[in-house]
């Protein structure tokens, strides 16, 4: 059972912060409009996992390139607030298996 949990796939995405817009600005957005990125936005990409409670931030990363492909370089380890419930569940399953 533990093995199944550890190989379960989770959808992960990178989200670039765009700042704030008024509701009026949002209602006037059209295809082809350009949204300027705030300074250093590509250095603060949020790496998120889809969960049953909505998106959860795993860590942050910097957008760059690797071998001519876009890539994210993690800026810090995964957030303990994301990992703690996973570790607790794994510990419960391990102790239940003993």
N, C-alpha and C positions, 0 to 999 in steps of 0.2 A: 504494500500500500504506500509506504514512504517513497519507494522508487517511482510510483505513478505520480505522486504529488510533485516530485522534483523534476519530472520531465513534462509537466503540464505547460502548454503554450499560453502565453499572455501577450495580448496586443500592446505594443509599445509605440509611442509617437514622440516626436520632437516639436515643441511649440515655441515659436519666436514671439517675444513680447512686442506688441505694437503700440502700447500706451493706451490713452483714453480717447474716446470719441463721444461726441454728444449724440443723443438719439436722432436729432435732426441730421447730423452728418451721416449717420448710418443709413437713414432712410433715403438719402440722396446718392448712395454709392451705386455705381454701375460698372458692368464689365468694361475693362480697359482703364479704369481709374488706377492711379498709382497711390499706394500707401507708403509714405516715408517711414523708414525704420528709425527708431530713436538711436542716438549714439551708443555704441557698444552692444546693441541688441543681439548681434550674432555671437557675442561672448557670453550671453545669458540665456541660452536655449534651455527650456525645461524639458527634461525627459520624463514622460508620463506613461503610466500603465493603466489600461482599462480595467476597472474592477466593478463588482456588483454595486458599489456605492458611487460610481462615477470615476472620472480620471483622478489618479493619485500621482503626485510628483515623486519620482524616484531619486533624481539628482539633477544637476545642471551640467551643461556642456557648452563647448565653443564650436561653432560651425566652421569647417575648413575643407580641405581636400586631402585625399589619399589615393595615389595612383590614378589621378585624373577623375576620380569620383568624389562627390560630396560626402563628407563624413563628419561625425560628431566626436570630439575629444572630451571625455569626461573631465569636469573641473574638480570634482570632489567625490568621495565614496557615496554609495547609496544612503539615503536619509534613514536614520534609525527609526523614525516614526513610520516609515513604510515597512522596514524589515522586522520590527518588533513583533507585530501580530503573526507574521509568517514563521518566525523563529519559535514563538509560543505554540503555534499549531504543530510544527514539526516536533517539538519537545514532547507534546502531549501524545502524538502518534508513536514516538519512539518508546515512551514509558508504557504505553498501552500494549505495545508489541512485546515487551519484556515479560 
